[in-house]
Amino acid sequence: MARNEYFYIAPENCPRTDEESVGKELLLRGEEHRHLSKVLRHTAGEQVFATAGDGRIFDCKITGIEKDCSRLVIREIELERGEPSFRLVIAQAIPKINRFEWFLEKVVEIGAFEIWPMQTRFTEVFPKKMKVDRWQKIRIAAMKQSGRSRLPELKPLQSFDEIIRASEKFDLRWIAHTPIPEIAKNRAQQFEFKNVKTGLLLVGPEGGFCEQEIQQAIEAGISFIELGPTRLRSETAGIVASSIILNHYCAKD
């Protein structure tokens, strides 16, 4: 019986097509092999799940555990398991790296499709060199923990202006800001739309968005979303807003 534990195998080490997947062998190496064999103490014959992070979940049987690898055979493949039907991209300005990493873990668990670090006027200094390997590990761990089949992409740091320009390709767009400017109150929330597939959420830093950025959002036609009466940290606001949006658009799936 499956213990519902997930292991990550890079896409290049998996069968290229779904048609050739069943019956093929997968090899777990490195940390994934150690976790399966030493930490969880799995044995041959047990069932586990593996994911390539590209929308595929492999239902596998362990056929052997060796010194440097675990051998799995694919029994079945499932597409888009654990994935929200609404693809939400989160553009988030985070003031401190340790809080950014906590945010990164949680929005992957919630179901974010992509994460865009955002530089705004009041954003604290973001590292010029992103911690690619560390942040990859955080996202992979969160993907496995939450039973997802896709690894959300973490984009390079972008400016507020760049994100506003890129926002045009999304079905719906929100900016988390309190209070909602009077001129934009007729566009608040906008949760009534149907048959939409993509959304972009902008969340500012501790100091909020500056007046110029708010005006840019209004001119771009972006809706405003309020998150209650209390003052939230930037990363908390991103998590709360993401949960609200995904719950609304995926609740009827």
Backbone bond lengths (Angstrom), bond angles and torsions (degrees), N, CA, C in turn:
res aa  C-N    CA-C-N  psi(-1)  N-CA   C-N-CA  omega(-1)  CA-C   N-CA-C  phi
1 M - - - 1.473 - - 1.525 109.42 -
2 A 1.350 117.28 138.05 1.456 121.22 -177.98 1.522 111.37 -66.19
3 R 1.331 115.52 140.11 1.458 120.23 176.09 1.526 110.66 -96.98
4 N 1.336 115.97 9.79 1.466 122.13 177.18 1.514 112.45 54.60
5 E 1.312 116.39 41.35 1.461 121.09 175.68 1.519 108.01 -106.26
6 Y 1.333 114.95 141.20 1.460 120.85 -172.92 1.525 110.38 -115.42
7 F 1.327 114.28 143.15 1.455 121.04 178.63 1.524 108.39 -130.05
8 Y 1.317 115.80 148.42 1.461 120.72 -175.84 1.522 111.08 -102.92
9 I 1.329 114.92 132.19 1.456 122.11 173.17 1.524 107.15 -128.42
10 A 1.314 117.87 126.06 1.459 121.30 -178.46 1.527 110.44 -56.24
11 P 1.331 117.80 142.43 1.478 121.11 -176.72 1.520 113.78 -53.36
12 E 1.331 117.32 -35.37 1.468 119.27 -178.18 1.529 112.63 -67.74
13 N 1.328 117.36 -14.24 1.462 121.35 179.01 1.528 112.25 -101.88
14 C 1.330 116.47 11.60 1.463 122.29 179.60 1.526 109.79 -114.86
15 P 1.334 117.77 160.50 1.464 120.02 174.79 1.520 110.39 -54.91
16 R 1.320 117.11 143.89 1.463 120.71 -175.37 1.522 113.37 -75.62
17 T 1.323 117.31 -31.44 1.459 120.37 -177.71 1.521 110.27 -122.98
18 D 1.332 115.15 155.24 1.456 120.10 179.46 1.525 110.92 -65.47
19 E 1.340 116.43 -34.49 1.455 120.47 -176.01 1.530 112.42 -62.68
20 E 1.329 116.80 -30.09 1.463 119.30 -177.13 1.529 112.70 -99.78
21 S 1.328 116.64 10.95 1.460 119.20 -174.39 1.524 114.09 -78.72
22 V 1.329 117.23 -48.79 1.463 120.79 -173.80 1.527 110.06 -62.16
23 G 1.328 115.15 129.62 1.453 121.49 179.85 1.512 114.19 90.70
24 K 1.333 117.32 -10.53 1.453 120.76 179.92 1.532 110.52 -80.52
25 E 1.328 115.85 158.76 1.462 121.68 -178.57 1.525 110.35 -98.26
26 L 1.316 114.83 139.31 1.460 122.26 172.03 1.520 108.22 -115.88
27 L 1.327 116.23 143.64 1.458 120.93 178.30 1.524 110.24 -115.59
28 L 1.318 115.92 123.37 1.460 121.15 173.29 1.526 108.12 -93.56
29 R 1.326 115.30 128.74 1.460 119.92 179.06 1.521 110.27 -128.09
30 G 1.318 115.84 174.16 1.459 121.55 174.43 1.520 113.69 58.30
31 E 1.325 115.66 -135.32 1.462 121.49 -175.62 1.527 112.19 -63.69
32 E 1.322 117.47 -36.48 1.467 119.76 -179.82 1.533 110.35 -65.82
33 H 1.322 117.03 -40.84 1.471 121.42 176.73 1.527 110.48 -64.45
34 R 1.325 116.65 -44.50 1.468 120.09 179.87 1.525 111.01 -62.17
35 H 1.339 116.15 -41.41 1.465 119.69 -178.63 1.527 110.79 -65.08
36 L 1.328 116.38 -41.75 1.467 119.73 -179.64 1.525 111.87 -67.15
37 S 1.328 116.22 -45.75 1.466 119.92 -171.47 1.522 114.22 -88.27
38 K 1.333 117.63 -39.40 1.458 121.13 -174.09 1.530 113.68 -95.02
39 V 1.342 116.31 -41.71 1.469 119.91 -176.99 1.519 111.05 -83.18
40 L 1.333 116.74 -53.06 1.462 120.52 -177.83 1.527 112.82 -87.56
41 R 1.327 116.48 -14.43 1.463 122.77 176.23 1.539 112.85 55.07
42 H 1.315 115.09 45.11 1.463 119.73 174.19 1.532 109.72 -68.92
43 T 1.318 115.18 156.91 1.458 120.87 177.91 1.521 109.58 -130.43
44 A 1.317 115.60 164.93 1.462 120.95 179.52 1.525 110.55 -58.32
45 G 1.315 115.19 140.59 1.459 121.59 179.89 1.508 113.42 99.49
46 E 1.348 117.87 -16.18 1.460 120.73 -179.20 1.525 110.71 -81.95
47 Q 1.311 114.34 158.94 1.461 121.48 -177.44 1.529 109.91 -103.86
48 V 1.323 115.98 135.24 1.467 121.89 176.61 1.527 107.77 -142.31
49 F 1.336 116.03 171.37 1.456 121.63 177.33 1.523 109.61 -115.05
50 A 1.313 114.92 143.77 1.465 120.99 175.13 1.524 108.30 -127.06
51 T 1.309 116.54 148.38 1.456 120.57 177.80 1.518 109.90 -134.41
52 A 1.329 113.96 146.21 1.463 120.27 175.70 1.524 111.02 -95.33
53 G 1.341 116.55 -3.18 1.455 120.14 -178.64 1.513 113.28 73.62
54 D 1.333 117.52 11.38 1.461 122.05 -178.20 1.522 112.21 -114.71
55 G 1.331 115.93 19.71 1.461 120.98 179.85 1.515 114.22 100.77
56 R 1.346 117.33 -0.80 1.461 120.87 -179.26 1.527 110.92 -109.25
57 I 1.324 114.89 135.26 1.459 121.55 170.56 1.525 107.42 -115.48
58 F 1.323 116.62 127.94 1.457 121.72 178.83 1.528 109.32 -103.53
59 D 1.319 115.25 120.44 1.466 121.92 173.16 1.527 105.84 -84.34
60 C 1.332 115.76 114.75 1.475 119.56 -170.12 1.532 113.13 -123.52
61 K 1.316 113.63 157.60 1.461 122.32 170.79 1.522 107.74 -115.05
62 I 1.321 116.16 132.92 1.466 120.69 177.31 1.528 108.58 -73.75
63 T 1.316 116.27 123.13 1.464 119.71 -179.68 1.521 112.36 -104.44
64 G 1.309 116.88 -16.04 1.451 118.74 178.48 1.517 111.78 -176.07
65 I 1.327 115.98 146.76 1.464 121.31 176.53 1.519 107.88 -123.90
66 E 1.331 115.01 115.79 1.451 121.14 -177.56 1.524 110.20 -110.31
67 K 1.300 116.48 -177.73 1.461 120.67 -176.06 1.517 112.40 -62.09
68 D 1.338 116.57 -42.74 1.461 119.35 -174.16 1.527 114.61 -113.83
69 C 1.328 117.73 4.49 1.463 119.04 178.91 1.524 111.48 -161.82
70 S 1.311 115.15 159.10 1.465 122.55 171.37 1.514 107.69 -112.21
71 R 1.315 116.31 134.16 1.461 120.87 -178.64 1.525 110.18 -101.21
72 L 1.332 114.89 128.91 1.457 121.38 179.22 1.521 108.99 -123.91
73 V 1.316 117.08 147.83 1.455 120.65 172.48 1.524 107.59 -117.56
74 I 1.321 116.07 135.43 1.459 121.52 -176.86 1.525 110.29 -77.85
75 R 1.327 115.63 124.17 1.465 121.69 178.78 1.523 112.09 -97.37
76 E 1.330 115.43 -34.18 1.462 120.25 -176.47 1.524 108.35 -159.20
77 I 1.324 116.54 155.06 1.457 121.00 177.59 1.526 109.43 -124.93
78 E 1.324 116.08 139.47 1.460 121.64 178.11 1.522 108.36 -128.56
79 L 1.326 115.74 135.48 1.457 121.18 -177.37 1.521 111.96 -100.07
80 E 1.326 115.89 138.94 1.468 124.08 173.91 1.538 113.28 60.25
81 R 1.299 116.46 27.56 1.464 119.60 177.95 1.532 110.24 -65.05
82 G 1.316 116.33 132.85 1.455 121.28 177.80 1.515 114.37 75.76
83 E 1.336 118.03 10.35 1.463 121.00 -176.12 1.520 111.99 -102.86
84 P 1.343 117.51 131.42 1.466 120.29 174.99 1.522 110.57 -63.55
85 S 1.316 116.84 145.80 1.459 120.00 177.71 1.525 110.88 -73.55
86 F 1.328 117.35 -24.82 1.463 121.93 178.53 1.529 108.27 -94.38
87 R 1.324 116.51 124.34 1.458 120.88 -176.21 1.534 109.54 -93.44
88 L 1.311 115.39 106.73 1.461 121.29 -177.70 1.524 110.78 -103.58
89 V 1.307 116.04 122.66 1.458 122.83 174.48 1.525 108.04 -101.33
90 I 1.334 116.80 133.31 1.456 121.41 -177.24 1.517 110.11 -113.76
91 A 1.324 115.87 116.89 1.458 122.05 174.09 1.521 106.94 -96.72
92 Q 1.315 116.55 110.00 1.462 121.66 -169.19 1.523 111.81 -125.06
93 A 1.317 114.70 128.99 1.463 120.68 172.37 1.528 107.85 -97.30
94 I 1.321 117.09 119.54 1.464 121.97 -176.12 1.519 109.77 -117.51
95 P 1.337 117.79 130.91 1.462 119.72 -174.90 1.521 115.45 -77.37
96 K 1.332 117.64 -32.23 1.462 120.27 -176.52 1.527 109.78 -132.95
97 I 1.324 115.75 143.39 1.458 120.92 -172.79 1.526 112.42 -63.77
98 N 1.330 118.52 -39.75 1.469 118.31 -178.72 1.526 111.23 -63.96
99 R 1.333 117.24 -34.86 1.456 120.26 177.94 1.531 110.65 -75.23
100 F 1.330 116.39 -32.63 1.463 119.65 175.70 1.517 110.00 -61.89
101 E 1.314 117.86 -41.13 1.464 120.79 -178.58 1.526 111.38 -67.53
102 W 1.325 116.87 -36.83 1.471 120.12 175.64 1.532 109.75 -64.54
103 F 1.327 116.15 -45.39 1.457 121.54 177.29 1.530 110.77 -58.76
104 L 1.318 116.52 -44.66 1.459 121.99 -178.59 1.523 110.88 -57.74
105 E 1.318 116.40 -45.83 1.465 121.11 178.74 1.525 111.50 -60.40
106 K 1.324 116.58 -45.88 1.465 120.69 -173.41 1.522 113.16 -72.42
107 V 1.335 118.64 -38.85 1.466 118.17 -179.00 1.524 111.50 -72.07
108 V 1.333 117.33 -26.48 1.464 119.23 172.56 1.522 109.01 -65.75
109 E 1.329 117.43 -44.10 1.465 121.16 178.28 1.524 111.15 -61.64
110 I 1.335 117.05 -39.54 1.461 121.78 -177.63 1.520 111.29 -67.20
111 G 1.343 117.28 -36.97 1.454 119.63 178.60 1.517 115.57 128.05
112 A 1.340 118.35 20.69 1.465 120.42 178.19 1.524 110.40 -60.82
113 F 1.318 116.58 143.68 1.460 121.25 178.82 1.524 110.98 -85.54
114 E 1.328 117.16 -41.83 1.458 123.11 175.37 1.513 109.26 -145.73
115 I 1.345 116.20 156.41 1.462 122.23 175.71 1.522 108.11 -122.59
116 W 1.344 115.51 127.24 1.457 121.44 179.35 1.523 109.70 -115.53
117 P 1.310 120.28 102.50 1.468 120.39 172.56 1.532 108.86 -59.04
118 M 1.337 115.60 134.77 1.463 120.04 -172.56 1.526 111.38 -123.89
119 Q 1.310 115.99 133.21 1.468 122.68 176.33 1.531 108.57 -99.12
120 T 1.336 116.00 115.54 1.455 121.14 176.41 1.527 108.60 -113.81
121 R 1.312 115.68 179.56 1.466 118.95 -177.90 1.522 111.32 -61.35
122 F 1.331 117.93 -38.48 1.457 121.26 -175.40 1.524 113.62 -100.60
123 T 1.331 117.58 9.70 1.463 120.35 177.35 1.518 109.81 -69.95
124 E 1.330 117.31 134.13 1.456 120.48 174.35 1.527 109.15 -68.06
125 V 1.303 116.34 165.35 1.458 121.30 -174.37 1.530 110.63 -59.45
126 F 1.325 116.23 124.82 1.459 122.66 177.22 1.523 107.47 -97.67
127 P 1.323 119.63 141.79 1.468 120.09 -176.62 1.522 111.93 -58.55
128 K 1.323 116.09 136.04 1.462 120.07 179.10 1.518 110.74 -65.06
129 K 1.321 115.98 -32.77 1.456 120.68 178.66 1.524 108.76 -108.78
130 M 1.306 116.52 110.05 1.457 120.95 -177.89 1.534 110.59 -70.60
131 K 1.310 115.54 145.24 1.458 121.58 -178.31 1.529 108.95 -82.18
132 V 1.323 115.01 71.95 1.464 121.34 -170.51 1.522 112.23 -56.97
133 D 1.325 117.44 -50.00 1.467 120.70 -176.36 1.518 111.52 -64.97
134 R 1.311 116.98 -44.90 1.478 120.54 -179.05 1.525 110.65 -64.33
135 W 1.314 116.84 -44.83 1.463 120.53 -178.16 1.519 111.73 -70.95
136 Q 1.321 117.05 -27.95 1.460 120.54 173.14 1.526 109.99 -64.91
137 K 1.315 117.06 -43.91 1.469 120.98 179.25 1.528 111.20 -63.29
138 I 1.322 117.15 -40.09 1.465 120.90 179.37 1.520 110.32 -62.48
139 R 1.329 116.51 -44.56 1.462 120.39 -178.62 1.528 111.60 -68.27
140 I 1.328 116.99 -40.36 1.464 119.97 178.55 1.523 110.76 -63.12
141 A 1.329 116.83 -44.67 1.472 120.07 179.49 1.518 111.17 -61.47
142 A 1.330 117.14 -41.52 1.465 120.55 179.78 1.522 111.29 -68.64
143 M 1.323 117.20 -37.91 1.466 121.35 177.33 1.524 110.20 -61.17
144 K 1.323 117.24 -46.87 1.463 120.75 -179.29 1.523 110.82 -66.20
145 Q 1.323 116.64 -43.55 1.461 120.80 -177.68 1.526 111.61 -60.22
146 S 1.333 116.28 -36.75 1.461 120.58 -175.86 1.527 112.96 -93.03
147 G 1.317 117.63 0.16 1.461 120.57 176.25 1.513 113.94 71.72
148 R 1.329 116.62 31.06 1.458 120.23 179.01 1.529 111.50 -88.28
149 S 1.329 115.34 160.19 1.461 119.77 178.33 1.523 112.05 -107.93
150 R 1.323 117.90 -5.47 1.462 121.62 178.21 1.523 110.88 -119.69
151 L 1.320 114.67 139.15 1.455 121.37 175.72 1.520 107.62 -95.47
152 P 1.344 118.62 109.14 1.462 120.25 -178.91 1.524 111.65 -59.00
153 E 1.313 115.29 134.32 1.456 120.06 -179.17 1.521 110.70 -77.30
154 L 1.320 115.96 139.68 1.461 122.26 174.63 1.523 107.53 -105.10
155 K 1.328 116.18 111.68 1.456 121.54 -176.30 1.535 110.75 -79.88
156 P 1.321 117.49 161.63 1.469 120.72 172.88 1.531 110.72 -64.30
157 L 1.312 115.59 161.03 1.459 121.70 178.67 1.531 110.24 -59.14
158 Q 1.339 115.79 132.26 1.461 121.49 178.41 1.523 110.30 -125.59
159 S 1.316 115.69 154.22 1.460 120.58 176.77 1.528 109.76 -80.19
160 F 1.320 115.63 162.52 1.461 120.80 176.37 1.527 110.21 -58.21
161 D 1.317 117.11 -42.18 1.468 121.02 179.85 1.523 111.42 -61.13
162 E 1.316 117.36 -42.37 1.464 121.07 179.65 1.521 111.18 -63.07
163 I 1.323 116.26 -40.04 1.459 120.26 -178.79 1.524 111.18 -70.34
164 I 1.322 117.34 -38.45 1.457 120.27 176.50 1.532 109.97 -60.08
165 R 1.321 116.85 -42.71 1.469 119.96 178.84 1.528 111.17 -65.06
166 A 1.325 116.23 -40.43 1.470 120.39 -178.98 1.523 112.47 -72.43
167 S 1.330 117.62 -17.81 1.465 121.59 -175.00 1.519 113.01 -66.85
168 E 1.318 117.35 -18.94 1.459 120.69 -174.70 1.525 113.12 -63.90
169 K 1.313 117.73 -21.33 1.471 120.32 -175.87 1.533 112.83 -84.48
170 F 1.344 118.10 -4.05 1.463 121.05 -176.71 1.534 111.11 -94.46
171 D 1.346 115.15 149.53 1.462 119.80 177.03 1.523 111.58 -64.93
172 L 1.330 116.24 -44.42 1.465 121.82 -179.04 1.520 109.54 -132.48
173 R 1.342 115.29 150.82 1.463 120.46 -178.12 1.523 109.09 -142.84
174 W 1.336 114.95 136.36 1.462 120.49 179.07 1.529 110.38 -132.08
175 I 1.322 114.24 155.17 1.456 120.00 170.56 1.530 106.95 -130.97
176 A 1.319 116.47 128.62 1.467 121.11 -178.92 1.523 108.46 -84.04
177 H 1.322 116.07 113.95 1.463 119.90 -177.11 1.523 109.86 -157.73
178 T 1.337 115.91 135.72 1.457 122.32 176.81 1.527 108.87 -130.27
179 P 1.345 117.74 133.75 1.469 126.61 -3.83 1.524 111.41 -79.81
180 I 1.323 115.62 163.05 1.458 119.93 176.64 1.524 108.45 -73.18
181 P 1.333 117.21 128.13 1.466 119.36 177.84 1.527 111.08 -56.94
182 E 1.313 116.56 142.44 1.461 121.40 -177.21 1.520 112.01 -54.26
183 I 1.328 116.47 -40.25 1.458 121.01 -177.34 1.530 112.83 -67.05
184 A 1.340 116.90 -19.44 1.462 120.95 -176.27 1.521 113.62 -106.66
185 K 1.335 118.28 3.08 1.464 120.18 -174.96 1.522 113.04 -64.71
186 N 1.317 117.40 -26.57 1.466 118.89 177.87 1.523 112.20 -73.93
187 R 1.345 117.30 -6.64 1.467 120.91 177.91 1.522 111.70 -115.39
188 A 1.326 117.01 15.22 1.462 120.21 -179.10 1.530 111.01 -67.97
189 Q 1.316 115.33 142.61 1.464 124.97 176.10 1.530 112.76 67.96
190 Q 1.342 118.28 -71.17 1.466 122.70 -177.15 1.526 111.74 53.41
191 F 1.322 116.01 57.02 1.454 121.06 178.30 1.532 112.47 -99.14
192 E 1.341 117.08 5.94 1.453 119.31 -173.58 1.526 113.58 -86.55
193 F 1.317 118.67 -8.93 1.455 120.81 -175.50 1.531 112.15 -70.14
194 K 1.321 115.02 146.76 1.467 121.70 177.40 1.529 109.02 -119.27
195 N 1.320 115.07 163.82 1.464 121.57 177.14 1.526 112.15 57.57
196 V 1.324 116.01 40.69 1.464 120.77 174.44 1.523 107.81 -111.75
197 K 1.327 116.11 149.19 1.462 120.63 -173.73 1.523 114.04 -120.95
198 T 1.333 117.50 -23.02 1.461 119.53 -174.77 1.522 111.41 -132.90
199 G 1.326 115.78 148.99 1.453 120.69 177.77 1.520 111.16 -148.82
200 L 1.316 115.62 152.07 1.458 122.71 177.49 1.515 108.56 -123.56
201 L 1.330 116.10 129.12 1.461 122.56 178.34 1.520 109.37 -116.36
202 L 1.333 117.21 127.02 1.458 122.64 176.77 1.528 109.33 -106.72
203 V 1.329 115.30 127.36 1.471 120.83 179.39 1.521 107.96 -127.94
204 G 1.329 115.92 127.05 1.455 120.67 -174.75 1.520 114.19 -85.84
205 P 1.326 116.61 -178.64 1.464 122.81 -179.61 1.518 111.17 -81.67
206 E 1.335 117.06 -175.14 1.466 121.78 -179.37 1.527 111.80 -55.73
207 G 1.318 116.61 -37.01 1.459 119.95 -178.60 1.509 114.14 -81.60
208 G 1.322 117.30 -1.19 1.446 121.61 -179.83 1.522 112.18 77.97
209 F 1.305 115.22 -176.93 1.458 120.80 176.26 1.526 109.89 -84.80
210 C 1.322 116.61 147.49 1.461 119.77 177.03 1.530 109.27 -78.72
211 E 1.318 117.06 168.29 1.459 121.57 -176.87 1.524 112.09 -60.38
212 Q 1.315 116.64 -38.17 1.460 120.09 179.69 1.527 111.19 -64.12
213 E 1.343 116.59 -40.37 1.466 120.33 179.67 1.527 110.80 -67.38
214 I 1.330 116.52 -39.57 1.459 120.23 177.28 1.525 109.92 -61.48
215 Q 1.318 116.18 -43.25 1.457 120.24 179.60 1.529 111.07 -64.14
216 Q 1.338 116.91 -39.52 1.464 120.56 177.22 1.527 111.07 -61.06
217 A 1.329 116.18 -41.76 1.465 120.56 179.76 1.525 110.63 -64.20
218 I 1.327 116.39 -41.90 1.464 120.72 178.97 1.524 110.31 -62.58
219 E 1.327 116.65 -46.35 1.466 120.85 -179.07 1.522 112.06 -65.07
220 A 1.328 116.35 -28.97 1.466 120.65 178.79 1.526 112.40 -81.06
221 G 1.334 117.32 -5.80 1.457 120.84 178.95 1.512 114.42 80.75
222 I 1.318 117.17 21.22 1.464 121.28 -179.43 1.522 109.97 -80.07
223 S 1.333 116.86 137.51 1.462 122.09 -179.69 1.522 110.65 -81.97
224 F 1.318 116.33 155.01 1.459 122.32 179.10 1.526 109.45 -105.24
225 I 1.326 114.67 143.55 1.456 120.19 179.40 1.522 109.42 -127.25
226 E 1.332 116.26 131.27 1.464 121.84 177.28 1.525 109.44 -98.82
227 L 1.317 116.61 149.16 1.465 121.42 -174.45 1.520 112.71 -121.73
228 G 1.316 117.32 27.42 1.457 119.99 176.56 1.516 112.86 102.90
229 P 1.338 116.69 179.05 1.467 121.42 -172.40 1.523 114.86 -80.90
230 T 1.331 117.72 -17.05 1.466 118.99 -175.68 1.531 110.96 -88.99
231 R 1.314 115.66 156.31 1.457 120.80 178.37 1.529 109.19 -88.38
232 L 1.310 116.29 120.54 1.465 121.93 -175.42 1.522 110.75 -103.20
233 R 1.316 115.35 148.98 1.452 119.45 169.37 1.526 108.56 -63.99
234 S 1.321 115.71 158.68 1.457 120.37 -177.24 1.521 111.65 -57.08
235 E 1.329 117.22 -49.01 1.465 119.35 -176.89 1.526 111.90 -69.56
236 T 1.347 117.48 -30.78 1.462 120.47 175.69 1.518 110.04 -67.71
237 A 1.326 116.77 -41.12 1.463 121.05 178.36 1.527 110.59 -60.21
238 G 1.329 117.12 -41.02 1.454 120.60 179.06 1.515 112.37 -62.48
239 I 1.321 116.33 -41.33 1.461 121.32 -179.92 1.523 111.17 -69.25
240 V 1.336 117.31 -44.66 1.467 121.25 -179.72 1.523 110.54 -63.01
241 A 1.329 116.76 -48.81 1.461 120.56 -178.44 1.529 111.15 -62.81
242 S 1.318 116.84 -41.23 1.464 120.90 178.50 1.521 111.17 -60.92
243 S 1.315 115.96 -42.65 1.468 120.77 -179.71 1.521 111.13 -63.72
244 I 1.330 116.39 -42.90 1.466 120.86 179.49 1.526 110.68 -60.84
245 I 1.325 115.85 -48.63 1.462 120.63 -176.24 1.528 111.30 -65.88
246 L 1.339 116.94 -48.99 1.464 119.73 -177.93 1.525 111.50 -66.07
247 N 1.321 117.13 -36.71 1.464 119.56 178.13 1.524 110.49 -63.14
248 H 1.322 116.58 -39.65 1.466 119.62 -178.77 1.526 111.39 -68.19
249 Y 1.312 117.70 -46.48 1.457 120.22 -172.79 1.518 114.05 -86.40
250 C 1.316 116.94 -10.47 1.468 119.22 179.20 1.531 112.29 -115.20
251 A 1.341 117.33 -2.19 1.461 120.86 -173.62 1.523 112.22 -63.26
252 K 1.315 117.41 -29.88 1.466 120.78 -175.56 1.528 112.84 -98.57
253 D 1.331 117.23 8.27 1.472 120.08 179.68 1.533 110.52 -65.16
